[in-house]
Amino acid sequence: MPMKFSILNSDNKARRGVIETERGSIQTPAFMPVGTQGTVKAMSPEELKEMGAEIILSNTYHLYLRPGHEIIHRLGGLHKFINWERPILTDSGGFQVYSLSSLRKIREAGVEFRSHLDGSLHFLSPEKAMEIQAMLGSDIVMAFDECTPYPAEYEYAVKSLELTTKWARRCKEFSIQHSPVQSLFGIIQGGMYKDLRKRSLEDLMEIGFDGYAAGGLSVGEPKEEMHETIEFIGPLMPAEKPRYLMGVGDLSDVMTAVENGFDMFDCVMPTRNARNGTLFTSRGRISIKRTEFKADPAPLDPDCGCYTCRNYSRAYLRHLFLAKEILSMRLNTIHNLYFYLDFFGKMRDAINSGTFKQFKKYWEAVLQAGVIE
């Protein structure tokens, strides 16, 4: 079944919708927990389902290098391999290759790079990225792009944008021939230059994709520039297609993006912060290693219904973290992911009820004033 996107409700530019796929529906605005290597760190698929995750993200680059897309395909595809029957989105690997700046060479045919694992030489082209994603069997696949760095000179951003457009066209041609059952999203580049962002979007719309993503953000630019780009490009993206903001997970940034019509998000922020002892609560962020929690019998967040908050105290969570116990990562991750998924659910409810503006104002105050570091 081809992916179908419907807008159920709206509050100004904020949209409440649903993406329907063969493997299940995804309520939007949606948060996709990141399972880079076929696992959301410290979590089982059953736990993710219980807390309401409807889609996860995995990464082409990492799964290509280890264990290899051929092996995953031979074992029945990524869904079977990781025991996750709900939708999966795979990134093309463009961002990971971008992050290997000292280990890669970019040319029109594709990118030559050395593995961060063993230094072995590899070549990733748009066709290869699509082939890998087809063999993984993910539901939503991303076109291969060059992530424009920050800062970037205008001339470089133009060349990067033109290369991304050429690669996007090649990805679409491959998809039509070899993987028509997968939904393909194009990625808008152009750096912080509004005219280039608009040009990139127009080029992609001419090719035609199942959804559109804004890439090249949260790569070191100031918040003000990120928000300006989000506010500019979001409303220009096709209203009838899902709009995906890649790699942005700070909740203040998320609300700004939702306010400007974005529907899909992914970020390692909740899981990475959990492993580092930073936990999100209805009263702000908490650093669980603080001395004040040494004998604190209260739950991490009295307003939270997650397994961690129902069963354990701040004192115990602090003890586990300082003792470097594996259970610390597990319980902290359960809480942070539950918090994120619950936050997105409340955001959808606010859009439904026409109160998103008040929701955003309330949570911005919490996020700005309630930080306990």
Secondary structure by P-SEA (a helix, b strand, c coil): ccbbbbbccccccbbbbbbbcccccccccbbbccccccccccccaaaaaaacccbbbbbaaaaaaaccaaaaaaacccccccccccbbbbccaaaaaaaacccccccccbbbbbbccccccccccaaaaaaaaaaacccbbbcccccccccccaaaaaaaaaaaaaaaaaaaaaaacccccbbbbbbbbccccaaaaaaaaaaaaaacccccccccccccccaaaaaaaaacccccccccbbbbbccccaaaaaaaaaaacccccccaaaaaaaaacccccccccccccccccccccccccccccccccccccaaaaaaaaaaccaaaaaaaaaaaaaaaaaaaaaaaaaaaacaaaaaaaaaaaaaaccccc
